[in-house]
Amino acid sequence: MTKRETWRRRASALPKISLAAAIALIAAGLLLATTTLAAEKAWQPITREQVLEIIANTPAGQAPDLRDKDFRGQDMSGIDFKGADLFGTHMKNVTLKGSNLENSNMDLTIMRGADLEGTNLRNTSLFGVVMGDANLKGADLSGARIIANVERSDLEGAKLVNARAGANMKNQPMGKLRIFLVKVNLTRADLTGADLSGCEMNFAVLTDANLTNADLSNCDLRKADFTGANLSGANLSGAKVQEAVFKGIKGKETIIGLDSTAGLDQAVFD
């Protein structure tokens, strides 16, 4: 059998797709490859000393320019990054314990495995961020814009008061952009007034968490543990609650949309 015949036989065994679909797949692959290569080229290694120098030399009223920098594995704990432009940085396994990142732009950063314990992230923009397996114990994300993958992270005692993490259904050309809180630890976390609408929170632990007036509408809460949590005024309209645990919760009678949840008969109450 010639090479041409072999190729034709293999090609005939492939699933048939339209020309338009094939072009779309190729275009998507090229875009992903191009974006990845561009990002790899853009990341510029930076040391703690260089970071401190850039911050110190930034004129008052301007944002320190730390875009596209490579912080991977470094110790940046205790640094005052307030208002810094950290767009597109690579922070995998970086240590930022006790740092001040308030009002910073951290969109499209990679922060998987980062140590952010006790970090100030108030009003920070975290759009399109990958920060799974991170340590966010006691971190303050109050008022932050969070459209990120935070799965398996530890947010025990963290503050997400009035956090803006809800899915924006008006602008979803590439699918539903939302916060992923799958298998996270939110024990004793403060989520008062947080907008988490449309979130993925299945298997999350929210023991003794404060969810007063939080928006959990249309969230996936399957198998989440809300034992002892305060859900006064929380909105659960359209949420999925199969096998979720609501033992000892406070404010059950004030929960909005509880009767409209999916799988309520399979949820666990006292």
VOROLUM-989069 format. One record per residue: residue in three letters; x negated, y negated, z negated of N, C-alpha, C in turn. Coordinates in nm, 3 decimals, always signed. Layout:
# VOROLUM-989069
ALA;X;Y;Z;X;Y;Z;X;Y;Z
...
END
This chain:
# VOROLUM-989069
MET;-0.085;+0.121;+0.000;+0.000;+0.000;+0.000;-0.088;-0.124;+0.000
THR;-0.056;-0.217;+0.091;-0.135;-0.339;+0.099;-0.102;-0.432;-0.018
LYS;-0.189;-0.533;-0.037;-0.165;-0.630;-0.143;-0.035;-0.706;-0.120
ARG;-0.006;-0.735;+0.009;+0.116;-0.810;+0.042;+0.239;-0.729;+0.006
GLU;+0.237;-0.598;+0.037;+0.351;-0.512;+0.005;+0.370;-0.500;-0.146
THR;+0.256;-0.490;-0.218;+0.263;-0.482;-0.365;+0.326;-0.609;-0.422
TRP;+0.284;-0.723;-0.371;+0.338;-0.852;-0.419;+0.487;-0.861;-0.393
ARG;+0.530;-0.819;-0.270;+0.672;-0.824;-0.235;+0.755;-0.734;-0.326
ARG;+0.703;-0.615;-0.358;+0.776;-0.522;-0.443;+0.792;-0.580;-0.583
ARG;+0.686;-0.640;-0.635;+0.693;-0.701;-0.769;+0.788;-0.820;-0.769
ALA;+0.783;-0.899;-0.665;+0.869;-1.016;-0.656;+1.016;-0.976;-0.650
SER;+1.044;-0.865;-0.577;+1.184;-0.822;-0.564;+1.240;-0.774;-0.696
ALA;+1.154;-0.736;-0.789;+1.199;-0.686;-0.920;+1.228;-0.798;-1.018
LEU;+1.185;-0.921;-0.984;+1.208;-1.035;-1.074;+1.353;-1.081;-1.066
PRO;+1.406;-1.135;-1.177;+1.544;-1.185;-1.173;+1.558;-1.299;-1.073
LYS;+1.670;-1.302;-1.001;+1.693;-1.403;-0.899;+1.741;-1.533;-0.963
ILE;+1.678;-1.643;-0.930;+1.722;-1.774;-0.977;+1.728;-1.868;-0.858
SER;+1.804;-1.975;-0.873;+1.819;-2.069;-0.762;+1.690;-2.147;-0.742
LEU;+1.677;-2.207;-0.623;+1.559;-2.289;-0.595;+1.552;-2.407;-0.691
ALA;+1.669;-2.467;-0.718;+1.672;-2.582;-0.808;+1.624;-2.544;-0.947
ALA;+1.669;-2.425;-0.993;+1.627;-2.379;-1.126;+1.478;-2.351;-1.130
ALA;+1.427;-2.291;-1.021;+1.284;-2.261;-1.014;+1.202;-2.389;-1.019
ILE;+1.246;-2.490;-0.944;+1.175;-2.619;-0.942;+1.178;-2.682;-1.080
ALA;+1.293;-2.672;-1.147;+1.307;-2.729;-1.282;+1.213;-2.661;-1.381
LEU;+1.202;-2.527;-1.369;+1.113;-2.453;-1.458;+0.967;-2.491;-1.434
ILE;+0.930;-2.502;-1.307;+0.793;-2.540;-1.274;+0.762;-2.680;-1.324
ALA;+0.857;-2.771;-1.303;+0.838;-2.909;-1.347;+0.823;-2.917;-1.498
ALA;+0.906;-2.838;-1.567;+0.899;-2.837;-1.714;+0.765;-2.784;-1.761
GLY;+0.716;-2.677;-1.693;+0.588;-2.620;-1.731;+0.473;-2.717;-1.709
LEU;+0.478;-2.786;-1.595;+0.375;-2.884;-1.565;+0.377;-2.999;-1.663
LEU;+0.500;-3.044;-1.699;+0.513;-3.154;-1.794;+0.455;-3.115;-1.929
LEU;+0.487;-2.993;-1.974;+0.436;-2.945;-2.103;+0.284;-2.935;-2.099
ALA;+0.230;-2.879;-1.991;+0.085;-2.864;-1.979;+0.017;-3.000;-1.977
THR;+0.075;-3.092;-1.900;+0.017;-3.226;-1.889;+0.020;-3.299;-2.022
THR;+0.135;-3.288;-2.091;+0.149;-3.354;-2.221;+0.049;-3.299;-2.321
THR;+0.034;-3.165;-2.320;-0.059;-3.101;-2.414;-0.202;-3.144;-2.387
LEU;-0.242;-3.143;-2.260;-0.378;-3.182;-2.225;-0.403;-3.329;-2.260
ALA;-0.303;-3.413;-2.232;-0.318;-3.556;-2.263;-0.335;-3.578;-2.411
ALA;-0.256;-3.502;-2.489;-0.265;-3.516;-2.634;-0.401;-3.468;-2.684
GLU;-0.449;-3.357;-2.629;-0.579;-3.306;-2.670;-0.688;-3.409;-2.643
LYS;-0.681;-3.476;-2.528;-0.781;-3.575;-2.492;-0.768;-3.702;-2.576
ALA;-0.644;-3.729;-2.620;-0.620;-3.854;-2.691;-0.663;-3.848;-2.837
TRP;-0.659;-3.730;-2.897;-0.695;-3.719;-3.038;-0.843;-3.753;-3.059
GLN;-0.868;-3.855;-3.136;-1.004;-3.900;-3.161;-1.042;-3.871;-3.307
PRO;-1.143;-3.788;-3.330;-1.182;-3.756;-3.468;-1.214;-3.882;-3.547
ILE;-1.172;-3.884;-3.672;-1.195;-4.000;-3.756;-1.225;-3.954;-3.898
THR;-1.313;-4.024;-3.966;-1.351;-3.988;-4.102;-1.278;-4.077;-4.202
ARG;-1.282;-4.039;-4.327;-1.220;-4.119;-4.432;-1.282;-4.260;-4.436
GLU;-1.413;-4.266;-4.422;-1.483;-4.395;-4.425;-1.438;-4.485;-4.310
GLN;-1.419;-4.426;-4.192;-1.374;-4.505;-4.077;-1.231;-4.555;-4.096
VAL;-1.148;-4.472;-4.158;-1.009;-4.512;-4.186;-1.008;-4.632;-4.279
LEU;-1.085;-4.624;-4.386;-1.090;-4.733;-4.483;-1.144;-4.861;-4.418
GLU;-1.240;-4.846;-4.328;-1.298;-4.963;-4.259;-1.195;-5.029;-4.168
ILE;-1.119;-4.947;-4.093;-1.018;-5.001;-4.003;-0.911;-5.075;-4.082
ILE;-0.868;-5.016;-4.193;-0.765;-5.079;-4.276;-0.817;-5.210;-4.334
ALA;-0.940;-5.208;-4.383;-0.998;-5.327;-4.445;-1.016;-5.441;-4.346
ASN;-1.043;-5.407;-4.219;-1.070;-5.510;-4.118;-0.947;-5.552;-4.037
THR;-0.831;-5.494;-4.071;-0.709;-5.532;-4.000;-0.656;-5.664;-4.055
PRO;-0.636;-5.763;-3.970;-0.585;-5.894;-4.016;-0.452;-5.880;-4.089
ALA;-0.432;-5.966;-4.185;-0.308;-5.965;-4.262;-0.188;-5.981;-4.169
GLY;-0.085;-5.904;-4.194;+0.036;-5.912;-4.113;+0.035;-5.822;-3.992
GLN;-0.079;-5.757;-3.965;-0.086;-5.664;-3.853;-0.093;-5.520;-3.903
ALA;-0.048;-5.426;-3.821;-0.051;-5.284;-3.859;-0.186;-5.223;-3.824
PRO;-0.251;-5.159;-3.920;-0.377;-5.090;-3.888;-0.354;-4.989;-3.776
ASP;-0.435;-4.994;-3.672;-0.418;-4.909;-3.555;-0.493;-4.777;-3.574
LEU;-0.417;-4.673;-3.606;-0.475;-4.540;-3.624;-0.406;-4.439;-3.532
ARG;-0.353;-4.487;-3.421;-0.282;-4.401;-3.326;-0.374;-4.294;-3.268
ASP;-0.315;-4.176;-3.246;-0.383;-4.068;-3.173;-0.515;-4.024;-3.237
LYS;-0.527;-4.041;-3.367;-0.650;-4.000;-3.436;-0.638;-3.856;-3.486
ASP;-0.752;-3.792;-3.506;-0.759;-3.653;-3.551;-0.803;-3.650;-3.698
PHE;-0.708;-3.622;-3.787;-0.735;-3.618;-3.931;-0.748;-3.474;-3.982
ARG;-0.742;-3.377;-3.895;-0.728;-3.238;-3.935;-0.823;-3.194;-4.046
GLY;-0.762;-3.138;-4.152;-0.837;-3.076;-4.261;-0.911;-3.171;-4.352
GLN;-0.894;-3.302;-4.334;-0.971;-3.396;-4.414;-0.897;-3.443;-4.539
ASP;-0.972;-3.500;-4.632;-0.914;-3.553;-4.756;-0.892;-3.703;-4.740
MET;-0.766;-3.742;-4.727;-0.728;-3.883;-4.715;-0.642;-3.924;-4.835
SER;-0.658;-3.854;-4.944;-0.575;-3.879;-5.062;-0.601;-4.018;-5.119
GLY;-0.494;-4.080;-5.172;-0.505;-4.207;-5.240;-0.525;-4.329;-5.153
ILE;-0.524;-4.313;-5.021;-0.548;-4.428;-4.932;-0.418;-4.509;-4.913
ASP;-0.431;-4.641;-4.906;-0.316;-4.728;-4.883;-0.299;-4.751;-4.733
PHE;-0.213;-4.669;-4.670;-0.186;-4.680;-4.527;-0.067;-4.771;-4.499
LYS;-0.014;-4.839;-4.596;+0.113;-4.909;-4.584;+0.125;-4.987;-4.451
GLY;+0.233;-4.954;-4.377;+0.261;-5.023;-4.251;+0.173;-4.982;-4.135
ALA;+0.091;-4.879;-4.152;-0.003;-4.839;-4.046;+0.067;-4.774;-3.927
ASP;+0.004;-4.786;-3.810;+0.052;-4.720;-3.689;-0.023;-4.589;-3.675
LEU;+0.044;-4.478;-3.711;-0.015;-4.345;-3.708;+0.052;-4.258;-3.601
PHE;+0.107;-4.324;-3.501;+0.179;-4.254;-3.395;+0.091;-4.147;-3.328
GLY;+0.145;-4.026;-3.316;+0.079;-3.921;-3.240;-0.047;-3.865;-3.301
THR;-0.067;-3.884;-3.431;-0.189;-3.832;-3.493;-0.178;-3.682;-3.521
HIS;-0.295;-3.618;-3.538;-0.300;-3.476;-3.571;-0.347;-3.465;-3.716
MET;-0.254;-3.421;-3.804;-0.284;-3.416;-3.947;-0.265;-3.276;-4.006
LYS;-0.286;-3.175;-3.926;-0.272;-3.040;-3.977;-0.366;-3.016;-4.095
ASN;-0.309;-2.966;-4.205;-0.385;-2.932;-4.326;-0.459;-3.051;-4.388
VAL;-0.416;-3.173;-4.357;-0.479;-3.289;-4.418;-0.428;-3.307;-4.561
THR;-0.510;-3.365;-4.647;-0.469;-3.396;-4.784;-0.439;-3.545;-4.793
LEU;-0.313;-3.575;-4.829;-0.269;-3.714;-4.841;-0.208;-3.738;-4.979
LYS;-0.251;-3.661;-5.076;-0.196;-3.669;-5.211;-0.202;-3.812;-5.264
GLY;-0.088;-3.862;-5.310;-0.086;-3.993;-5.373;-0.111;-4.109;-5.280
SER;-0.111;-4.086;-5.149;-0.135;-4.196;-5.054;-0.009;-4.281;-5.039
ASN;-0.028;-4.403;-4.989;+0.085;-4.493;-4.964;+0.106;-4.505;-4.814
LEU;+0.214;-4.444;-4.765;+0.246;-4.448;-4.623;+0.377;-4.523;-4.598
GLU;+0.415;-4.607;-4.692;+0.539;-4.681;-4.682;+0.543;-4.767;-4.555
ASN;+0.658;-4.763;-4.488;+0.682;-4.844;-4.368;+0.588;-4.810;-4.252
SER;+0.524;-4.695;-4.257;+0.433;-4.657;-4.148;+0.508;-4.592;-4.032
ASN;+0.446;-4.595;-3.915;+0.499;-4.526;-3.798;+0.423;-4.395;-3.782
MET;+0.492;-4.283;-3.809;+0.429;-4.152;-3.798;+0.501;-4.066;-3.695
ASP;+0.565;-4.128;-3.599;+0.637;-4.054;-3.496;+0.543;-3.962;-3.418
LEU;+0.593;-3.844;-3.385;+0.522;-3.744;-3.304;+0.390;-3.699;-3.366
THR;+0.380;-3.703;-3.497;+0.259;-3.651;-3.562;+0.273;-3.501;-3.587
ILE;+0.159;-3.434;-3.598;+0.155;-3.293;-3.634;+0.100;-3.285;-3.776
MET;+0.182;-3.237;-3.870;+0.143;-3.238;-4.011;+0.163;-3.102;-4.077
ARG;+0.161;-2.997;-3.998;+0.185;-2.864;-4.054;+0.081;-2.833;-4.161
GLY;+0.129;-2.787;-4.277;+0.040;-2.749;-4.386;-0.022;-2.865;-4.460
ALA;+0.026;-2.987;-4.435;-0.032;-3.105;-4.501;+0.005;-3.110;-4.649
ASP;-0.083;-3.167;-4.730;-0.057;-3.185;-4.873;-0.017;-3.330;-4.896
LEU;+0.113;-3.352;-4.918;+0.168;-3.486;-4.937;+0.229;-3.501;-5.077
GLU;+0.177;-3.427;-5.171;+0.233;-3.431;-5.306;+0.224;-3.572;-5.364
GLY;+0.338;-3.624;-5.411;+0.341;-3.756;-5.473;+0.318;-3.871;-5.378
THR;+0.325;-3.846;-5.247;+0.298;-3.950;-5.149;+0.418;-4.043;-5.131
ASN;+0.390;-4.172;-5.109;+0.494;-4.270;-5.085;+0.522;-4.279;-4.936
LEU;+0.638;-4.229;-4.894;+0.679;-4.231;-4.753;+0.808;-4.311;-4.737
ARG;+0.830;-4.407;-4.824;+0.953;-4.486;-4.820;+0.963;-4.563;-4.688
ASN;+1.081;-4.552;-4.626;+1.110;-4.625;-4.502;+1.014;-4.594;-4.387
THR;+0.947;-4.481;-4.396;+0.854;-4.440;-4.290;+0.931;-4.375;-4.175
SER;+0.883;-4.392;-4.053;+0.946;-4.329;-3.937;+0.876;-4.197;-3.908
LEU;+0.953;-4.088;-3.916;+0.900;-3.953;-3.894;+0.985;-3.885;-3.786
PHE;+0.982;-3.942;-3.667;+1.062;-3.890;-3.557;+0.980;-3.792;-3.472
GLY;+1.034;-3.672;-3.451;+0.964;-3.573;-3.370;+0.842;-3.516;-3.438
VAL;+0.844;-3.511;-3.571;+0.727;-3.466;-3.648;+0.735;-3.316;-3.679
VAL;+0.622;-3.249;-3.672;+0.611;-3.108;-3.711;+0.536;-3.104;-3.844
MET;+0.607;-3.073;-3.954;+0.542;-3.071;-4.084;+0.586;-2.951;-4.167
GLY;+0.606;-2.839;-4.099;+0.641;-2.717;-4.170;+0.529;-2.672;-4.263
ASP;+0.568;-2.595;-4.367;+0.472;-2.540;-4.464;+0.394;-2.649;-4.537
ALA;+0.453;-2.766;-4.550;+0.385;-2.878;-4.616;+0.419;-2.884;-4.765
ASN;+0.331;-2.947;-4.841;+0.355;-2.971;-4.983;+0.403;-3.114;-5.001
LEU;+0.532;-3.130;-5.032;+0.592;-3.262;-5.050;+0.650;-3.276;-5.190
LYS;+0.594;-3.205;-5.285;+0.643;-3.212;-5.423;+0.636;-3.356;-5.474
GLY;+0.748;-3.405;-5.523;+0.750;-3.538;-5.581;+0.729;-3.651;-5.483
ALA;+0.727;-3.622;-5.353;+0.708;-3.728;-5.253;+0.833;-3.815;-5.247
ASP;+0.815;-3.942;-5.211;+0.927;-4.034;-5.201;+0.953;-4.067;-5.054
LEU;+1.062;-4.010;-5.000;+1.101;-4.034;-4.860;+1.229;-4.117;-4.854
SER;+1.254;-4.195;-4.955;+1.376;-4.276;-4.959;+1.381;-4.372;-4.840
GLY;+1.494;-4.373;-4.771;+1.512;-4.464;-4.658;+1.434;-4.426;-4.534
ALA;+1.362;-4.315;-4.538;+1.281;-4.275;-4.423;+1.369;-4.223;-4.309
ARG;+1.325;-4.243;-4.185;+1.390;-4.186;-4.069;+1.322;-4.054;-4.041
ILE;+1.393;-3.943;-4.061;+1.330;-3.811;-4.053;+1.403;-3.722;-3.953
ILE;+1.347;-3.710;-3.835;+1.393;-3.611;-3.738;+1.273;-3.521;-3.717
ALA;+1.266;-3.415;-3.797;+1.143;-3.338;-3.806;+1.169;-3.193;-3.840
ASN;+1.071;-3.110;-3.817;+1.075;-2.970;-3.858;+0.999;-2.959;-3.989
VAL;+1.073;-2.942;-4.098;+1.012;-2.938;-4.231;+1.028;-2.798;-4.291
GLU;+1.053;-2.699;-4.209;+1.085;-2.565;-4.258;+0.975;-2.508;-4.347
ARG;+1.022;-2.434;-4.450;+0.936;-2.365;-4.547;+0.850;-2.460;-4.632
SER;+0.881;-2.587;-4.631;+0.803;-2.683;-4.709;+0.855;-2.691;-4.852
ASP;+0.771;-2.741;-4.942;+0.807;-2.754;-5.083;+0.837;-2.900;-5.114
LEU;+0.965;-2.932;-5.137;+1.008;-3.067;-5.169;+1.064;-3.075;-5.311
GLU;+1.014;-2.991;-5.399;+1.064;-2.992;-5.536;+1.047;-3.131;-5.598
GLY;+1.157;-3.185;-5.650;+1.151;-3.315;-5.716;+1.130;-3.432;-5.621
ALA;+1.138;-3.408;-5.491;+1.119;-3.518;-5.394;+1.240;-3.610;-5.393
LYS;+1.217;-3.735;-5.348;+1.326;-3.832;-5.335;+1.355;-3.856;-5.188
LEU;+1.483;-3.834;-5.152;+1.528;-3.862;-5.016;+1.652;-3.952;-5.023
VAL;+1.652;-4.044;-5.117;+1.765;-4.133;-5.137;+1.788;-4.216;-5.010
ASN;+1.910;-4.209;-4.957;+1.946;-4.283;-4.835;+1.855;-4.251;-4.717
ALA;+1.797;-4.133;-4.717;+1.715;-4.092;-4.602;+1.802;-4.084;-4.478
ARG;+1.745;-4.123;-4.364;+1.819;-4.125;-4.237;+1.772;-4.007;-4.151
ALA;+1.835;-3.891;-4.177;+1.793;-3.769;-4.109;+1.906;-3.706;-4.029
GLY;+2.013;-3.782;-4.005;+2.126;-3.728;-3.932;+2.102;-3.722;-3.783
ALA;+2.168;-3.626;-3.719;+2.156;-3.611;-3.573;+2.231;-3.724;-3.505
ASN;+2.165;-3.787;-3.407;+2.229;-3.893;-3.329;+2.289;-3.832;-3.203
MET;+2.421;-3.810;-3.206;+2.486;-3.741;-3.095;+2.506;-3.830;-2.973
LYS;+2.476;-3.960;-2.984;+2.491;-4.050;-2.871;+2.375;-4.040;-2.773
ASN;+2.262;-3.985;-2.820;+2.143;-3.979;-2.734;+2.075;-3.845;-2.751
GLN;+2.132;-3.742;-2.687;+2.080;-3.607;-2.702;+2.057;-3.542;-2.565
PRO;+1.976;-3.604;-2.476;+1.958;-3.551;-2.342;+1.881;-3.419;-2.340
MET;+1.805;-3.390;-2.446;+1.724;-3.268;-2.447;+1.769;-3.174;-2.557
GLY;+1.897;-3.184;-2.596;+1.946;-3.098;-2.703;+1.961;-3.175;-2.832
LYS;+2.012;-3.111;-2.931;+2.046;-3.175;-3.057;+1.921;-3.198;-3.141
LEU;+1.881;-3.322;-3.155;+1.765;-3.358;-3.235;+1.811;-3.376;-3.379
ARG;+1.752;-3.301;-3.471;+1.796;-3.305;-3.609;+1.683;-3.262;-3.701
ILE;+1.708;-3.270;-3.830;+1.607;-3.226;-3.925;+1.625;-3.077;-3.953
PHE;+1.513;-3.005;-3.958;+1.514;-2.863;-3.989;+1.461;-2.845;-4.131
LEU;+1.549;-2.799;-4.220;+1.512;-2.778;-4.360;+1.531;-2.631;-4.397
VAL;+1.504;-2.544;-4.301;+1.522;-2.401;-4.322;+1.419;-2.349;-4.424
LYS;+1.470;-2.280;-4.525;+1.387;-2.216;-4.628;+1.302;-2.316;-4.708
VAL;+1.348;-2.440;-4.718;+1.273;-2.538;-4.797;+1.313;-2.529;-4.944
ASN;+1.225;-2.576;-5.029;+1.253;-2.583;-5.172;+1.286;-2.728;-5.208
LEU;+1.414;-2.755;-5.237;+1.460;-2.887;-5.275;+1.510;-2.888;-5.419
THR;+1.451;-2.802;-5.500;+1.489;-2.795;-5.641;+1.470;-2.932;-5.708
ARG;+1.576;-2.979;-5.773;+1.576;-3.107;-5.846;+1.544;-3.227;-5.756
ALA;+1.559;-3.212;-5.627;+1.536;-3.325;-5.536;+1.653;-3.422;-5.543
ASP;+1.626;-3.549;-5.517;+1.730;-3.652;-5.519;+1.764;-3.691;-5.375
LEU;+1.881;-3.646;-5.329;+1.926;-3.674;-5.192;+2.049;-3.766;-5.194
THR;+2.059;-3.850;-5.295;+2.173;-3.940;-5.307;+2.190;-4.025;-5.181
GLY;+2.309;-4.019;-5.122;+2.339;-4.101;-5.005;+2.263;-4.065;-4.879
ALA;+2.193;-3.952;-4.877;+2.115;-3.915;-4.760;+2.205;-3.871;-4.644
ASP;+2.171;-3.913;-4.524;+2.243;-3.869;-4.404;+2.167;-3.751;-4.345
LEU;+2.223;-3.631;-4.366;+2.163;-3.509;-4.316;+2.255;-3.440;-4.215
SER;+2.349;-3.514;-4.162;+2.450;-3.455;-4.073;+2.385;-3.378;-3.959
GLY;+2.440;-3.259;-3.935;+2.390;-3.176;-3.826;+2.264;-3.099;-3.859
CYS;+2.221;-3.103;-3.984;+2.092;-3.041;-4.021;+2.098;-2.889;-4.021
GLU;+1.980;-2.828;-4.012;+1.963;-2.685;-4.030;+1.905;-2.666;-4.170
MET;+1.985;-2.609;-4.263;+1.941;-2.596;-4.400;+1.967;-2.456;-4.455
ASN;+1.979;-2.359;-4.367;+2.006;-2.225;-4.415;+1.887;-2.169;-4.495
PHE;+1.920;-2.093;-4.599;+1.824;-2.032;-4.691;+1.751;-2.135;-4.779
ALA;+1.793;-2.261;-4.775;+1.726;-2.363;-4.858;+1.766;-2.346;-5.004
VAL;+1.677;-2.389;-5.094;+1.704;-2.384;-5.237;+1.724;-2.527;-5.287
LEU;+1.846;-2.557;-5.334;+1.880;-2.691;-5.381;+1.926;-2.687;-5.527
THR;+1.867;-2.599;-5.604;+1.904;-2.584;-5.745;+1.887;-2.717;-5.820
ASP;+1.995;-2.760;-5.887;+1.994;-2.883;-5.968;+1.961;-3.008;-5.887
ALA;+1.977;-3.003;-5.756;+1.952;-3.121;-5.672;+2.068;-3.220;-5.684
ASN;+2.040;-3.347;-5.658;+2.142;-3.451;-5.660;+2.181;-3.485;-5.517
LEU;+2.302;-3.446;-5.478;+2.352;-3.469;-5.343;+2.472;-3.563;-5.345
THR;+2.478;-3.649;-5.443;+2.589;-3.744;-5.454;+2.602;-3.828;-5.327
ASN;+2.721;-3.824;-5.269;+2.752;-3.901;-5.147;+2.663;-3.867;-5.027
ALA;+2.600;-3.752;-5.030;+2.517;-3.710;-4.916;+2.605;-3.662;-4.802
ASP;+2.562;-3.684;-4.678;+2.636;-3.639;-4.561;+2.577;-3.510;-4.509
LEU;+2.647;-3.399;-4.532;+2.604;-3.267;-4.485;+2.701;-3.214;-4.381
SER;+2.773;-3.304;-4.316;+2.871;-3.262;-4.217;+2.804;-3.191;-4.100
ASN;+2.870;-3.083;-4.056;+2.822;-3.004;-3.941;+2.684;-2.942;-3.962
CYS;+2.642;-2.929;-4.087;+2.513;-2.866;-4.117;+2.526;-2.715;-4.123
ASP;+2.418;-2.647;-4.100;+2.412;-2.502;-4.119;+2.358;-2.477;-4.259
LEU;+2.448;-2.443;-4.351;+2.412;-2.424;-4.492;+2.420;-2.277;-4.532
ARG;+2.421;-2.190;-4.436;+2.436;-2.048;-4.467;+2.324;-1.997;-4.558
LYS;+2.366;-1.930;-4.666;+2.276;-1.868;-4.764;+2.191;-1.971;-4.839
ALA;+2.230;-2.097;-4.835;+2.161;-2.199;-4.915;+2.208;-2.186;-5.060
ASP;+2.121;-2.223;-5.154;+2.153;-2.209;-5.296;+2.170;-2.347;-5.359
PHE;+2.295;-2.383;-5.393;+2.327;-2.512;-5.453;+2.354;-2.499;-5.603
THR;+2.307;-2.394;-5.666;+2.336;-2.370;-5.807;+2.302;-2.493;-5.892
GLY;+2.403;-2.542;-5.966;+2.381;-2.654;-6.057;+2.366;-2.789;-5.990
ALA;+2.384;-2.796;-5.859;+2.365;-2.923;-5.786;+2.484;-3.017;-5.808
ASN;+2.458;-3.146;-5.794;+2.563;-3.246;-5.802;+2.608;-3.280;-5.660
LEU;+2.731;-3.242;-5.626;+2.784;-3.264;-5.491;+2.900;-3.364;-5.494
SER;+2.899;-3.452;-5.591;+3.006;-3.552;-5.603;+3.011;-3.641;-5.478
GLY;+3.125;-3.641;-5.410;+3.142;-3.725;-5.292;+3.065;-3.681;-5.170
ALA;+3.003;-3.564;-5.174;+2.927;-3.516;-5.058;+3.023;-3.477;-4.946
ASN;+2.979;-3.495;-4.821;+3.061;-3.463;-4.705;+3.014;-3.332;-4.643
LEU;+3.099;-3.228;-4.650;+3.065;-3.098;-4.593;+3.154;-3.063;-4.474
SER;+3.218;-3.162;-4.417;+3.310;-3.137;-4.305;+3.240;-3.063;-4.192
GLY;+3.300;-2.951;-4.151;+3.247;-2.877;-4.037;+3.120;-2.800;-4.063
ALA;+3.075;-2.796;-4.188;+2.950;-2.723;-4.220;+2.974;-2.572;-4.222
LYS;+2.866;-2.496;-4.200;+2.872;-2.351;-4.210;+2.822;-2.311;-4.349
VAL;+2.906;-2.243;-4.427;+2.869;-2.215;-4.567;+2.874;-2.066;-4.601
GLN;+2.870;-1.980;-4.499;+2.873;-1.837;-4.527;+2.760;-1.797;-4.622
GLU;+2.798;-1.730;-4.732;+2.703;-1.677;-4.832;+2.623;-1.785;-4.903
ALA;+2.664;-1.911;-4.889;+2.599;-2.016;-4.967;+2.645;-2.005;-5.112
VAL;+2.559;-2.041;-5.206;+2.590;-2.026;-5.349;+2.618;-2.163;-5.409
PHE;+2.737;-2.179;-5.467;+2.779;-2.305;-5.527;+2.815;-2.287;-5.675
LYS;+2.741;-2.206;-5.745;+2.770;-2.181;-5.886;+2.727;-2.299;-5.972
GLY;+2.815;-2.338;-6.065;+2.782;-2.444;-6.160;+2.763;-2.580;-6.099
ILE;+2.819;-2.604;-5.981;+2.801;-2.735;-5.917;+2.887;-2.841;-5.985
LYS;+2.846;-2.965;-5.972;+2.921;-3.078;-6.027;+2.995;-3.149;-5.913
GLY;+3.117;-3.196;-5.941;+3.191;-3.275;-5.844;+3.260;-3.197;-5.734
LYS;+3.287;-3.069;-5.758;+3.350;-2.988;-5.653;+3.479;-3.050;-5.603
GLU;+3.558;-3.106;-5.695;+3.688;-3.161;-5.657;+3.676;-3.288;-5.572
THR;+3.557;-3.346;-5.565;+3.539;-3.470;-5.486;+3.468;-3.445;-5.353
ILE;+3.432;-3.320;-5.326;+3.362;-3.289;-5.201;+3.455;-3.316;-5.083
ILE;+3.404;-3.386;-4.983;+3.482;-3.419;-4.864;+3.472;-3.306;-4.761
GLY;+3.588;-3.262;-4.712;+3.590;-3.163;-4.603;+3.555;-3.021;-4.643
LEU;+3.559;-2.989;-4.772;+3.524;-2.853;-4.814;+3.614;-2.750;-4.748
ASP;+3.742;-2.782;-4.736;+3.838;-2.688;-4.675;+3.817;-2.669;-4.526
SER;+3.741;-2.760;-4.463;+3.719;-2.748;-4.318;+3.587;-2.678;-4.285
THR;+3.517;-2.631;-4.388;+3.390;-2.563;-4.365;+3.413;-2.424;-4.305
ALA;+3.314;-2.375;-4.233;+3.324;-2.242;-4.174;+3.268;-2.138;-4.270
GLY;+3.348;-2.035;-4.298;+3.302;-1.928;-4.386;+3.318;-1.958;-4.533
LEU;+3.411;-2.048;-4.568;+3.431;-2.083;-4.709;+3.468;-1.962;-4.793
ASP;+3.543;-1.869;-4.734;+3.584;-1.748;-4.806;+3.465;-1.657;-4.836
GLN;+3.352;-1.681;-4.769;+3.233;-1.599;-4.792;+3.130;-1.668;-4.879
ALA;+3.160;-1.793;-4.918;+3.070;-1.866;-5.006;+3.092;-1.821;-5.151
VAL;+2.992;-1.846;-5.238;+3.000;-1.797;-5.374;+3.018;-1.914;-5.470
PHE;+3.134;-1.914;-5.541;+3.163;-2.013;-5.642;+3.179;-1.945;-5.777
ASP;+3.188;-2.021;-5.884;+3.213;-1.965;-6.018;+3.350;-1.900;-6.022
END
